[in-house]
Amino acid sequence: MNTIKKMIDLSGRCALITGACGGLGKMMAYTLAELGADLILIDRKDSDLNDLKTKLTDQWNVKVDCKTCDLEKQLQRDELISYLKKNIQTLNILINNAAFVGTSDLKGWAVSFEHQTLETWHRALEVNLTASFHLCHGLLPLLKSAEGANIINIASIYGLYGPDWNLYEDTDMGNPVAYSVSKGGLIQLTRWLALTIAPDVRVNCISPGGIFRNQPEEFVKKYNSKTPLGRMAIEDDLKGAVLFLATDLSKYITGQNIIVDGGWGV
């Protein structure tokens, strides 16, 4: 019988994380590095990948490779997949974390449905869903030959539930349809892949609730009142789910969506 310590040990395994320099991406990188995993960190060229690499290697003494890629661009994704196939021997964990979340001042995004645009729809679907499919498809040969191979997709509660418009009153925030649809698609992609690439690769999903990032006070107050645990999430609240799905603790689990929302959707 394996010990818990052995089951969570990722020494000798390699994990790729997209959107590595975001709040969730950094948390995942530190979590997996602490467990001994070597890392491949992916983000756009204007991100602080090198700084993150230095901090991780200094603290955990793991191998960290960084690659820039704009996941909205198919050509750049093709180049990333080609590079990985040529330069790494195995890939144990793929985490599709990068997301197009837009900003309140992005034209056609955080506005009424009548004013949301096809351009922002296409951009969100490309990053949040198509890029995840592309990486799963392109990197499958590396995953199939790896020990404990698994894919973790980062979705959202908004891929499961409709928006509560009361939360957004008197703010410049919004809940674009493209974001919700892309995250719902990612949850279904998880289920489809889990049935299709088993038993070689496990595929699971994490759907976080709202994460506190200095949103307007009124929004936070309303959100907290709707949540049984009485607060928005912080990045560390996702650590347990990431650890569980990435390691052999979940070696008999596939096709699942773990909802980490403080009870928001109950």
C-alpha positions as CSV (number, residue, x, y, z in Angstrom):
1,M,0.0,0.0,0.0
2,N,1.4,3.4,-1.0
3,T,1.7,6.1,1.6
4,I,0.1,9.5,1.2
5,K,3.6,11.0,1.0
6,K,4.5,8.8,-1.9
7,M,1.2,9.4,-3.7
8,I,1.6,13.2,-3.7
9,D,5.3,13.0,-4.7
10,L,5.7,14.5,-8.2
11,S,9.5,14.1,-8.4
12,G,10.5,13.1,-11.9
13,R,7.2,14.3,-13.4
14,C,6.7,17.3,-15.6
15,A,3.8,19.7,-15.6
16,L,2.8,22.4,-18.1
17,I,0.8,25.3,-17.0
18,T,-0.8,27.9,-19.3
19,G,-1.4,31.4,-18.0
20,A,1.4,30.7,-15.5
21,C,1.9,34.3,-14.4
22,G,-1.7,35.0,-13.4
23,G,-2.9,34.6,-9.8
24,L,-4.0,31.0,-10.2
25,G,-1.1,30.1,-12.5
26,K,1.4,31.1,-9.9
27,M,-0.4,29.3,-7.2
28,M,-0.3,26.1,-9.3
29,A,3.3,26.5,-10.2
30,Y,4.3,26.9,-6.5
31,T,2.1,24.0,-5.5
32,L,3.5,21.5,-8.0
33,A,7.1,22.7,-7.5
34,E,6.7,22.1,-3.8
35,L,5.7,18.5,-4.7
36,G,8.8,18.1,-6.8
37,A,7.5,18.5,-10.3
38,D,9.5,20.1,-13.1
39,L,7.6,22.8,-14.8
40,I,6.9,24.3,-18.2
41,L,5.4,27.7,-17.8
42,I,3.5,29.3,-20.6
43,D,2.3,32.9,-20.9
44,R,2.4,35.9,-23.2
45,K,5.6,37.7,-24.0
46,D,4.8,40.7,-21.8
47,S,4.5,38.5,-18.6
48,D,7.1,38.1,-15.9
49,L,8.0,34.5,-16.7
50,N,11.7,34.8,-15.9
51,D,11.1,36.3,-12.5
52,L,8.7,33.5,-11.7
53,K,11.2,31.0,-12.9
54,T,13.9,32.4,-10.7
55,K,11.7,32.4,-7.6
56,L,10.6,28.8,-8.2
57,T,14.1,27.4,-8.8
58,D,15.6,29.2,-5.9
59,Q,12.9,28.0,-3.5
60,W,12.2,24.4,-4.7
61,N,15.3,23.5,-6.8
62,V,13.2,22.1,-9.7
63,K,13.7,22.4,-13.4
64,V,11.6,25.3,-14.9
65,D,11.3,26.0,-18.6
66,C,9.5,29.1,-19.9
67,K,7.9,29.7,-23.3
68,T,6.0,32.6,-24.5
69,C,2.8,32.0,-26.5
70,D,-0.2,34.1,-27.3
71,L,-2.8,31.3,-27.1
72,E,-5.2,33.4,-29.1
73,K,-3.0,32.8,-32.2
74,Q,-3.1,29.3,-33.8
75,L,0.3,29.7,-35.4
76,Q,1.9,30.4,-32.0
77,R,0.1,27.4,-30.6
78,D,1.4,25.3,-33.4
79,E,4.9,26.5,-32.8
80,L,4.7,25.7,-29.1
81,I,3.4,22.2,-29.7
82,S,6.2,21.6,-32.2
83,Y,8.8,22.9,-29.8
84,L,7.6,20.7,-27.0
85,K,7.5,17.5,-29.1
86,K,11.0,18.1,-30.2
87,N,12.5,19.2,-26.9
88,I,10.8,17.3,-24.1
89,Q,10.6,13.5,-23.6
90,T,7.5,13.3,-21.6
91,L,4.7,15.3,-20.2
92,N,2.8,14.1,-17.1
93,I,0.4,17.0,-16.3
94,L,-1.2,19.5,-18.6
95,I,-3.1,22.4,-16.9
96,N,-5.2,24.5,-19.3
97,N,-5.5,27.5,-17.0
98,A,-5.1,30.6,-19.3
99,A,-8.3,32.4,-19.9
100,F,-9.6,35.4,-21.8
101,V,-11.4,37.4,-19.1
102,G,-11.4,40.8,-20.8
103,T,-11.7,44.1,-19.0
104,S,-14.5,46.5,-18.3
105,D,-13.2,48.9,-21.0
106,L,-12.9,46.3,-23.8
107,K,-15.3,47.2,-26.5
108,G,-18.1,44.7,-26.9
109,W,-17.3,42.8,-23.7
110,A,-18.7,43.9,-20.3
111,V,-21.8,45.5,-21.8
112,S,-25.4,44.6,-22.4
113,F,-26.1,41.6,-24.7
114,E,-27.2,43.9,-27.5
115,H,-23.8,45.5,-27.5
116,Q,-21.6,42.4,-27.1
117,T,-19.7,41.7,-30.3
118,L,-18.7,38.8,-32.5
119,E,-15.1,39.9,-32.1
120,T,-15.0,39.5,-28.4
121,W,-17.0,36.3,-28.7
122,H,-14.4,34.8,-31.1
123,R,-11.5,36.0,-28.9
124,A,-13.0,34.4,-25.7
125,L,-13.8,31.1,-27.4
126,E,-10.4,30.9,-29.1
127,V,-8.4,31.3,-25.8
128,N,-10.8,29.6,-23.3
129,L,-11.9,26.6,-25.4
130,T,-10.2,26.2,-28.8
131,A,-6.7,26.6,-27.3
132,S,-7.4,24.0,-24.7
133,F,-8.6,21.6,-27.3
134,H,-5.6,22.3,-29.5
135,L,-3.1,21.7,-26.7
136,C,-4.8,18.5,-25.5
137,H,-4.8,17.2,-29.1
138,G,-1.3,18.3,-30.0
139,L,0.4,17.1,-26.8
140,L,-1.5,13.8,-26.4
141,P,1.4,11.7,-27.7
142,L,3.6,13.1,-24.9
143,L,0.9,12.5,-22.3
144,K,0.1,8.9,-23.4
145,S,3.6,7.7,-22.7
146,A,3.9,9.4,-19.3
147,E,3.4,8.0,-15.8
148,G,0.3,9.3,-14.0
149,A,-0.7,11.3,-17.1
150,N,-3.5,13.7,-16.5
151,I,-5.1,16.9,-17.9
152,I,-6.7,19.5,-15.6
153,N,-8.9,22.1,-17.2
154,I,-9.8,25.3,-15.3
155,A,-13.4,26.3,-16.0
156,S,-15.7,28.4,-13.8
157,I,-19.0,28.3,-12.0
158,Y,-20.2,30.5,-14.8
159,G,-19.8,27.5,-17.1
160,L,-22.5,25.8,-14.9
161,Y,-24.9,28.5,-13.7
162,G,-26.6,31.5,-15.2
163,P,-25.5,35.0,-14.1
164,D,-27.0,36.8,-11.1
165,W,-27.4,40.2,-12.6
166,N,-28.1,41.8,-9.2
167,L,-24.4,41.4,-8.4
168,Y,-23.4,43.8,-11.1
169,E,-25.7,46.6,-10.5
170,D,-24.0,50.0,-10.0
171,T,-20.6,48.6,-11.2
172,D,-18.7,48.6,-14.5
173,M,-18.4,44.8,-14.3
174,G,-20.3,42.4,-16.5
175,N,-20.9,38.7,-17.3
176,P,-20.3,38.3,-21.0
177,V,-22.1,35.4,-22.7
178,A,-18.8,34.3,-24.4
179,Y,-17.1,33.7,-21.1
180,S,-19.9,31.6,-19.7
181,V,-20.3,29.6,-22.9
182,S,-16.5,29.0,-23.3
183,K,-16.3,27.7,-19.8
184,G,-19.3,25.5,-20.2
185,G,-17.7,24.1,-23.3
186,L,-14.5,23.4,-21.4
187,I,-16.4,21.3,-18.8
188,Q,-18.0,19.3,-21.6
189,L,-14.6,18.9,-23.4
190,T,-13.4,17.4,-20.1
191,R,-16.1,14.8,-20.1
192,W,-15.7,14.0,-23.7
193,L,-11.9,13.6,-23.5
194,A,-12.1,11.5,-20.3
195,L,-14.1,8.9,-22.2
196,T,-12.0,9.1,-25.3
197,I,-8.4,9.0,-24.2
198,A,-8.8,6.7,-21.2
199,P,-7.1,4.7,-19.8
200,D,-3.9,6.4,-20.9
201,V,-4.8,9.9,-19.6
202,R,-7.1,11.1,-16.9
203,V,-9.0,14.3,-17.6
204,N,-10.7,16.4,-14.9
205,C,-11.8,20.0,-14.4
206,I,-11.9,22.6,-11.6
207,S,-14.6,25.2,-11.6
208,P,-13.7,28.1,-9.2
209,G,-16.1,30.5,-7.8
210,G,-15.4,34.2,-7.7
211,I,-11.9,35.0,-6.7
212,F,-11.3,38.3,-4.8
213,R,-9.3,40.7,-6.8
214,N,-10.3,44.1,-5.5
215,Q,-13.7,44.2,-7.1
216,P,-16.0,47.0,-6.2
217,E,-17.1,46.9,-2.5
218,E,-20.8,46.6,-3.3
219,F,-20.2,43.6,-5.6
220,V,-18.1,41.9,-2.9
221,K,-20.7,42.5,-0.3
222,K,-23.4,41.0,-2.4
223,Y,-21.3,38.1,-3.5
224,N,-20.3,37.3,0.1
225,S,-23.9,37.3,1.2
226,K,-24.8,34.8,-1.5
227,T,-22.0,32.4,-0.4
228,P,-22.5,30.0,2.5
229,L,-18.8,30.4,3.6
230,G,-19.3,34.1,3.6
231,R,-16.5,35.3,1.4
232,M,-15.0,35.2,-2.1
233,A,-12.2,32.7,-2.8
234,I,-8.5,33.4,-2.7
235,E,-6.0,31.6,-4.9
236,D,-4.9,29.3,-2.0
237,D,-8.4,27.9,-1.8
238,L,-7.7,26.1,-5.0
239,K,-4.5,24.4,-3.9
240,G,-6.1,21.3,-2.5
241,A,-8.1,20.6,-5.7
242,V,-5.0,21.1,-7.9
243,L,-2.9,18.8,-5.6
244,F,-5.6,16.2,-5.6
245,L,-6.1,16.0,-9.4
246,A,-2.4,16.4,-10.4
247,T,-1.2,13.5,-8.2
248,D,-1.8,9.8,-7.7
249,L,-4.3,10.7,-5.0
250,S,-6.9,10.8,-7.8
251,K,-5.5,8.0,-10.0
252,Y,-9.0,6.4,-10.2
253,I,-10.8,9.6,-11.0
254,T,-11.5,11.0,-14.4
255,G,-14.2,13.0,-16.1
256,Q,-15.0,15.0,-13.0
257,N,-15.6,18.7,-12.4
258,I,-14.6,19.8,-8.9
259,I,-16.6,23.0,-7.9
260,V,-14.6,25.2,-5.5
261,D,-17.0,28.0,-4.8
262,G,-17.6,28.1,-1.0
263,G,-21.1,26.7,-1.6
264,W,-22.2,29.5,-3.9
265,G,-24.1,27.2,-6.2
266,V,-25.7,25.0,-3.6
